[in-house]
Amino acid sequence: MIRNLTLLAAAAIASACPAHAESQTAEQRAVELSTEQAAVWQGEVDYWDRVNSRDLEGYLDLWHPDFTGWPCGAAGPADLSGLAEFAEAWFEGMTARGQRTVPTAEAVIVKNGFAVTYLSAVTTWTEAGGGPASKREKFVHTWQATDDGWKIVGGMCAPLVSYDAAETSDPVAIGAAETAKGLTTEYSLFPSDGSLTHAEDGVVLPDGRLLVGDWDHGLVTLAPDGTRRPFGNFVAAGFRTKAEPLWNSPNGVSFEPDGRHVLVADITGGHIYRVDTQTEQVTLIYDHPFGVNSVVRDTSGAIWFTQSTRNKAGEGSEARMFAAADKPLGDGSVWRIAPEELDRAKPVAVEMVSGLDFANGIAFDATRQKLYVAEIMQSRILSFAVDPDTGALGDRRILVTLPTPDNIELGADGMLWVASPFANAVYRVDPGTGDRQTIFSPTPDTNAQIIAETARRLEAGEPVLSLLTPAMWGPLPGLVTGVILAPDGTVYVSNLGDALVRLKPGTGPVSATSNDGGNHD
């Protein structure tokens, strides 16, 4: 076993340069590795050398043909199928960002032709805006001795938890505790009169007005001066206010690819409304048996939506929804309505993904042909490859692990913006790599403690909703739920209070895309 053997950055690429090979080997021998341990650890050195130097052929040569492991970001164990394609794309992304990884050996065990290496790793890169960023992970690799040397036959990786006093002590809090390069702390409330009612989510209209959800009217617009007015006749489309037993609660709001029509999800009554933003015509296009959390339309014309739980419309709908947010129930799901179904009087939706713990925001990435789904009770965002012809989903992966992702919004530059209620924060995620950046976090210390306690309770099977107090969202007006991206770079944070949080202009370098689709709670 070895401890605290840190490979410096200069040594990390030594295999790409023969002149450094000797000093790197000497550094290993300085920790008095046994012959067997040194041979195995050299395999790890080779692994990271080839990653850092983008040596695709050498990297692929390290794997045992019988490998099965749990790759970073994957939803479950996988074999070597598609490894070459994945590695090629991975290397391209790393080259573009100047990414490199420095590993630290934590332990090496060798016995009966097998070996296990335990290591931590710090990965650094340069953000698109020029700022530095980093992440820490832990790896376990199982090696098997072969005639061609040691080969990786199993392994897995996960975010690294630090127990330093200055850092968070729980995995799901890593996003809140990351180095916040580009973090903004300047904000104002909009509108200043605090006239909003449950503005869970929204979009920015072409004329600059905001269009946000509203318990009383379905949708309301906000002019630049903060003037509010109802938008469209939702009542004529079957909308009912909270005073009625079968009430409707607007939740996710997203533009269709045409940039004209908006879809509105109803989390208590199961309705999906389609709104013409030019005529304000409101149409009820689908009535789901359970609440609909978020909805988005892809470029084929299909509609995708999330069901957080099996909360039937009626007096018990809201209570059931909160029950699923209190303890994981595993009855969340993703549904698809095919384009041809939308021409029928009663469209049929097909369940595409089941067994989720409170499915939340959903976004369609036309450039990558990916569907992203936030799973708040698992503190992760899932990624699925979408067949453009059939709509079939494949290549399920964990895109990123971060605290309690709620609404998600895809920017025009392809970055995924994420609202986190328990972290009281906004993150920006690169869908190509899973790397994330904290954009807004007004109370990081308080919310790190809340997230750690949330994780403890979930692990112990204890309820978590009692943590939803003003301490979670203060000093903001209410619980953070969404992100609205304006063309001028302004970012609005939607919440369950009476006003949006308007971040300093320039926080968001791009507007929300209207041709890829994106959303939400």
C-alpha positions, 0 to 999 in steps of 0.5 A: 500500500502507498500513500500520498504519492502525487504525480506532478503535472510535468510528470503526468505527460512523461510517457510522451517525452522519453527524456522524462521517463527516468525521473518519473520511474525514480520518483515511484521508487522513492516511495519504496514500492514493491516490484509488483506494486511498481509494475501495476502503478506504472500502468496507472502512470501510462493510463494518465500519460496517454489521456493527457497526451491524447494518445488514443491508440495507447489508451485503448491498448490498456483495456482488457477485452473482458472489461466491465466497469462503471464509467464516469457519468454513466447510469450503470456498468458498461463494457468496451462497446463504443469505447473508441468513439467515446475516447476520441470525442473525449480527447477532442473536448480535452484538447479544446479546453487544455485539460489535464489530470494529475493523479494521486495514488492512495493504495495499491493491492496485488494478489494472485494475478489481480491488482486494485489501484485506488487513486484520487485525481485533480483535473484542470482546464480553461473555461470558454471565457478564459478562467481556470476551472477544476474538479476532483474525482476518485477512481478504482481500477482492477487490473489483471496480469496477461501475457501483454502486461497488466490490463484494466478489467474493471473499475469505476469513478465518482466525485471526490469528497474532501473532509477539509474544513473549508470544503463540503463533506458530502458528495451531492454538495460538490457543485455548491462547494466548487471553486466559483470562477465567474461567480456573480453576487450582484442581483436585483428583484424584478418586478420591484412591486413583488406582484408575482404569484408562483412564477415557477418558470418562464421565457423571454419574448422577442420584444423583450417582455418576460412571460412567466407562470402564474397561479391565477392566470396561467401566464403573465407578461412583464414589461421592461418597467415591471408592468404585469398583465395576464397573457392569453385566456387560459380559463377558456382552455380549461384552466382552473385556479387553486380555489377549485378542487381540480386546479391547475398549476403552471410549472415548466414553460418552454419555447417550441422550435418555431420560436413562436409557440410556448408549451406550459406544463401543469404539475397538479392537473396534468394539462399541457397547454400550447400558447401562440405568443403572437395571437395569445391563443391558448389550446389544451393539447394533452391531458395526462393522468398525472401531473406534468412537471416540464415539457419540451418539443424537439425538432421532429415535432414530438413532445417530451414531458416529465412526470414527477410522480403519480399525482392524480388531478384533484384535492390530493394532487399537491400532497402526493407531489410533495410526498415524492419530494419528501422521500424517493418514491421511484414513480417519476418518468419521461413521456413522448407524444409522437408528431402524428398523435398531436393531430388527433383529438386525444393524443396518446403519450408513450412512457419512455423512461420509468423509475425516476425519483422525481423527474424535473426539468427536461431539455432537448439538444438538437445539435447533439441529438440528446435529451437531458432530464433532471432527477432532483431526488437523486441530485443528477441530470441524465442524458439520453441519445435520441434517434431522430427518426423513431424517437427511441432513447439509448446511451443512458448516462449521468451527465452530471451530479450536482445538488437537487437540479430543478429547471434546466435551460439550454443556452444558444451556445449549447451550455445547460443552465441548472437551478438548484433549490436546496443549494440556492444556486444556479449552475452552468454545465457543459453537456459535452463533458459534464463539467460545471460552473457555479454562476450564482450562490448567495449563501454557499455556507448555509446551503452547503450545510442544508445539502449535507443534511439532505444527503444524510436524511435521504441515506437514512430514509428520513423525510427532507421537506422540513428543511424547506424554510426561509433559511434555504432560500434567503435572502431571495424572495422564494425557493429557487426553481428556474433560469430564464436567459435573455438575449442581452445576457441577463439571467433571471432566476425564477422562484416561488416568491413574489419577484424574479432575481435578476442577475447582473447583466452579462452573467449569461453570455448567450440567450436561451435557444428557441430552436433546440428546445429547453426546460425545466422544473 
